[in-house]
Amino acid sequence: MKPTRARYGVVALAISLAVLSYVQRVAISQAAVPIARDLHLNKAQMGLIFGAFGLSYALFELPMGLLGDRIGVRRVLLQIVLAWSAFTALTGVAWNVASMWVIRFLFGAGEAGCFPNLTRMLSVWLPRRERIRAQSMMWAFTRWGGAVTPPLALALITLVNWHWAFVLFALMGVLWCVVFSAWFRDDPLRHGSVNAAEADLILQQRALTIHVGQHNWLKVLLTTRVLLLTLQYFCFSFVWYFYITWLPTYLREARGQTVARAATLSVIPLLFGGVGSLLSGMLPLRIPRRIVALCGFLFTAMLLFVFTRITDVIPAMICLGFASFFSDITMPISWNACVEIGGPYTATVAATMNMLGNLAGFAAPVFAGFLLQRSGGNWNSLIYTMVGAACVSASCWLVLDPESRLSAPGQGSAAQMLDAQAETNSL
């Protein structure tokens, strides 16, 4: 009997939600100019608004990851997607800096837990090789979704103004929830489209995600490997958030581009980053992922520095695109490391990485806003801090080994659990 392919439906749901989450969060960068004009905001205030998302996103990550590990991703994802879609729509009714900050903070709280729970969903439904490819495809499509958002948002803002544009983006989330609720099940064995052969294929991975008894999840999160994973992701995010917050403004002010041309050029880092994520999943498994991540961050640091020395805008943006390419090679590696290291704590470890890592989503745009305000618009000083962040990420991968998994108290490692499961299935 050939295995059915119901698990690929899960991949499609994961990719579509990942793209949706990025489209809705990136849209505000293109709307920043009309928002600042209509609400009379300066750069420091706009930086605070950008950072509100990252702050709440970080604060609510761990609770949502723990919840997904305990009650299942179906209930959690339905609730948070509906919540963040509601606050996407409400972005269009903000009337001053305080109201916009509160709405974006609540929007970030809604998006919290999305990717940790998607990671757990893929780890439950897919064998290891397919999981790695699915992670790379998911992050590639999120980047490309983010890449098309600036021109899409500009078109919608031009057509219906920025207020109604956010309402239209919110409706996409409601549509996704309808499809997800009708089709998805937490347990693949309870899905009507999964036959016995596909069930056997999926069960080979089940040992990595089942819970056995009560474990001290806090002790797990304080291990050196999880802390290093978190630090490298924080520094990665510090660089990446520039692309979806301040880049359009940088292109207009530092490079003298028009609004339309800045929107077009802003897609380059996300387009290149998507290719990097996709390539990461195609690399042979025999190549150590820590080496790939180390080289990716080193090339990122070098290219960001070179970017500050190029005067022509097109070559400079190509250089920035390649910096994003090498940085995003590490994305599937980081998220797959949450499964490799965490085992039965997959969503919790992933939530911790995304929670503390995405504090950069708050720190980076706010830091940039105050730095630009105090330095009179010295953009290169901001780029140099991004170079330093990439170097810190590279140093973490000198010692970080994602293939060395955590052991639950009183249990073997996740690898030993998987070997035992395979041995049982062969008897």
TALIN-V36801 format. One record per residue. N is the residue number from 0. PSI is psi in whole degrees, 0 to 359 (999 if undefined). D_LAST is the distance of its C-alpha to the last C-alpha in Angstrom with 1 decimal. Layout:
<<N/PSI/D_LAST> <N/PSI/D_LAST>>
//
This chain:
<<0/129/19.4> <1/140/21.1> <2/140/20.6> <3/177/23.8> <4/33/25.9> <5/329/26.7> <6/334/25.8> <7/336/28.8> <8/324/31.0> <9/320/30.0> <10/317/31.1> <11/319/34.3> <12/318/35.0> <13/315/34.3> <14/316/36.7> <15/321/39.3> <16/320/39.5> <17/317/39.6> <18/315/42.5> <19/316/44.2> <20/323/44.1> <21/323/45.7> <22/316/48.3> <23/330/49.4> <24/331/49.6> <25/337/51.3> <26/327/53.9> <27/336/56.1> <28/322/56.8> <29/331/58.6> <30/0/60.3> <31/320/61.5> <32/307/64.9> <33/327/66.0> <34/312/64.4> <35/322/66.4> <36/312/69.5> <37/326/69.4> <38/2/68.4> <39/57/70.6> <40/141/67.9> <41/182/68.3> <42/321/65.6> <43/318/64.8> <44/321/64.3> <45/324/62.2> <46/320/60.0> <47/321/59.5> <48/316/58.5> <49/318/56.0> <50/340/54.6> <51/319/54.3> <52/310/51.2> <53/323/49.5> <54/308/50.5> <55/325/49.0> <56/318/46.0> <57/316/45.3> <58/326/46.1> <59/359/43.8> <60/305/40.8> <61/314/39.1> <62/321/39.6> <63/326/38.2> <64/315/35.1> <65/319/34.5> <66/319/35.1> <67/322/32.6> <68/331/29.8> <69/320/30.7> <70/356/31.7> <71/151/30.3> <72/336/32.0> <73/307/33.2> <74/318/35.8> <75/313/36.8> <76/319/37.4> <77/317/39.4> <78/314/41.7> <79/328/42.3> <80/318/42.9> <81/321/45.4> <82/310/47.1> <83/331/47.5> <84/321/48.8> <85/317/51.4> <86/338/52.6> <87/314/52.7> <88/320/55.1> <89/342/57.1> <90/326/57.6> <91/351/60.2> <92/6/62.3> <93/144/62.7> <94/350/66.4> <95/182/66.6> <96/322/64.7> <97/314/63.5> <98/320/62.2> <99/320/60.4> <100/316/58.8> <101/316/57.6> <102/316/56.1> <103/328/54.3> <104/314/53.0> <105/327/51.6> <106/316/50.2> <107/323/48.3> <108/324/47.0> <109/320/45.7> <110/343/43.9> <111/137/42.3> <112/351/38.6> <113/301/38.2> <114/325/36.4> <115/319/34.3> <116/328/33.0> <117/321/32.6> <118/317/30.5> <119/320/28.2> <120/315/28.1> <121/324/27.1> <122/331/24.4> <123/324/22.8> <124/342/23.1> <125/144/22.6> <126/165/20.3> <127/310/22.0> <128/317/24.0> <129/327/25.2> <130/318/26.1> <131/316/28.3> <132/321/30.0> <133/320/30.5> <134/316/32.1> <135/319/34.4> <136/319/35.4> <137/314/36.0> <138/329/38.3> <139/314/40.0> <140/330/40.9> <141/320/42.1> <142/316/44.5> <143/325/45.7> <144/318/46.1> <145/329/48.1> <146/322/50.0> <147/350/51.3> <148/315/52.2> <149/309/55.6> <150/326/57.1> <151/314/55.6> <152/320/56.9> <153/319/60.2> <154/316/60.5> <155/319/59.7> <156/319/62.1> <157/324/64.8> <158/314/64.2> <159/4/63.9> <160/164/64.5> <161/335/62.0> <162/308/62.0> <163/338/60.7> <164/320/58.4> <165/330/56.1> <166/318/56.1> <167/320/54.8> <168/323/52.0> <169/324/51.0> <170/332/50.6> <171/322/47.8> <172/321/45.7> <173/318/46.4> <174/319/45.3> <175/318/42.0> <176/323/41.3> <177/313/41.9> <178/315/39.4> <179/316/36.7> <180/322/37.2> <181/330/36.8> <182/319/33.7> <183/145/31.5> <184/142/28.9> <185/320/27.3> <186/114/23.9> <187/330/22.7> <188/344/20.7> <189/7/24.1> <190/130/25.9> <191/342/26.9> <192/359/26.7> <193/119/23.0> <194/180/20.9> <195/322/17.2> <196/318/16.7> <197/325/18.8> <198/318/17.0> <199/320/13.6> <200/319/15.8> <201/323/17.6> <202/337/14.7> <203/336/13.8> <204/348/17.2> <205/329/17.3> <206/338/16.6> <207/344/19.9> <208/357/22.0> <209/156/20.8> <210/138/23.1> <211/102/22.2> <212/192/25.4> <213/132/28.8> <214/159/29.5> <215/90/32.8> <216/330/33.0> <217/321/36.5> <218/323/35.4> <219/317/32.8> <220/341/35.6> <221/9/37.9> <222/157/35.8> <223/319/37.5> <224/318/35.0> <225/321/35.6> <226/319/39.3> <227/319/39.5> <228/320/37.6> <229/315/40.0> <230/315/43.1> <231/328/42.3> <232/326/41.8> <233/312/45.0> <234/324/46.9> <235/313/45.3> <236/327/46.3> <237/319/49.8> <238/313/50.3> <239/326/48.6> <240/341/50.6> <241/322/53.8> <242/330/52.7> <243/5/52.4> <244/292/55.3> <245/349/58.2> <246/313/57.8> <247/321/59.9> <248/319/62.7> <249/315/62.5> <250/326/63.0> <251/319/66.0> <252/315/67.7> <253/332/66.8> <254/359/66.5> <255/32/69.1> <256/153/67.0> <257/170/67.8> <258/313/65.5> <259/318/64.2> <260/323/63.6> <261/321/61.9> <262/321/59.5> <263/314/58.7> <264/334/58.3> <265/341/56.1> <266/343/53.2> <267/309/52.9> <268/323/50.9> <269/323/48.4> <270/312/48.2> <271/320/47.5> <272/321/45.1> <273/320/43.0> <274/320/42.8> <275/317/41.7> <276/317/38.9> <277/317/37.7> <278/324/38.0> <279/321/35.9> <280/346/32.8> <281/349/33.4> <282/142/33.5> <283/146/30.7> <284/339/28.1> <285/343/29.1> <286/121/32.4> <287/128/32.4> <288/332/33.2> <289/326/35.4> <290/319/37.7> <291/314/38.0> <292/317/39.0> <293/310/41.4> <294/323/43.1> <295/315/43.2> <296/326/45.2> <297/316/47.5> <298/324/48.5> <299/313/49.0> <300/315/51.4> <301/317/53.4> <302/326/53.7> <303/321/54.9> <304/316/57.6> <305/324/58.6> <306/322/58.8> <307/345/61.7> <308/356/63.7> <309/126/63.6> <310/322/66.6> <311/135/65.9> <312/320/63.7> <313/308/61.6> <314/324/60.5> <315/317/60.0> <316/329/57.6> <317/319/55.7> <318/316/55.3> <319/325/54.2> <320/317/51.7> <321/327/50.1> <322/317/50.0> <323/322/48.0> <324/309/45.8> <325/328/44.8> <326/318/44.4> <327/348/42.1> <328/331/39.8> <329/345/38.7> <330/305/38.0> <331/329/34.5> <332/316/33.7> <333/315/35.0> <334/325/33.2> <335/331/29.8> <336/332/30.4> <337/325/30.4> <338/315/26.7> <339/319/25.9> <340/317/28.0> <341/327/27.7> <342/240/24.0> <343/351/24.2> <344/26/28.0> <345/304/28.2> <346/326/31.1> <347/314/32.9> <348/318/32.9> <349/320/33.9> <350/322/36.6> <351/315/37.9> <352/314/38.2> <353/328/39.9> <354/300/42.0> <355/324/43.5> <356/318/43.4> <357/7/45.3> <358/336/48.0> <359/333/49.3> <360/336/49.6> <361/312/52.3> <362/318/53.6> <363/305/54.0> <364/326/56.2> <365/314/58.2> <366/316/58.8> <367/318/59.7> <368/313/62.2> <369/323/64.0> <370/315/64.0> <371/323/65.5> <372/318/68.0> <373/331/69.2> <374/2/69.2> <375/30/71.1> <376/33/68.3> <377/93/67.1> <378/329/63.9> <379/327/63.1> <380/326/62.8> <381/318/59.9> <382/324/58.2> <383/325/58.5> <384/328/56.6> <385/323/53.8> <386/314/53.9> <387/321/53.4> <388/319/50.5> <389/324/48.7> <390/322/49.3> <391/317/47.8> <392/317/44.6> <393/318/44.4> <394/328/44.8> <395/322/41.9> <396/356/39.5> <397/331/40.8> <398/345/38.6> <399/127/36.2> <400/98/32.5> <401/343/30.4> <402/354/27.2> <403/100/27.5> <404/159/25.9> <405/152/27.1> <406/132/25.3> <407/147/25.6> <408/125/27.3> <409/2/25.0> <410/166/21.9> <411/181/20.5> <412/169/21.6> <413/324/20.3> <414/318/18.8> <415/322/16.9> <416/319/15.8> <417/319/14.6> <418/319/12.7> <419/321/11.0> <420/318/10.2> <421/321/9.0> <422/321/6.6> <423/318/5.4> <424/333/5.6> <425/345/3.8> <426/999/0.0>>
//
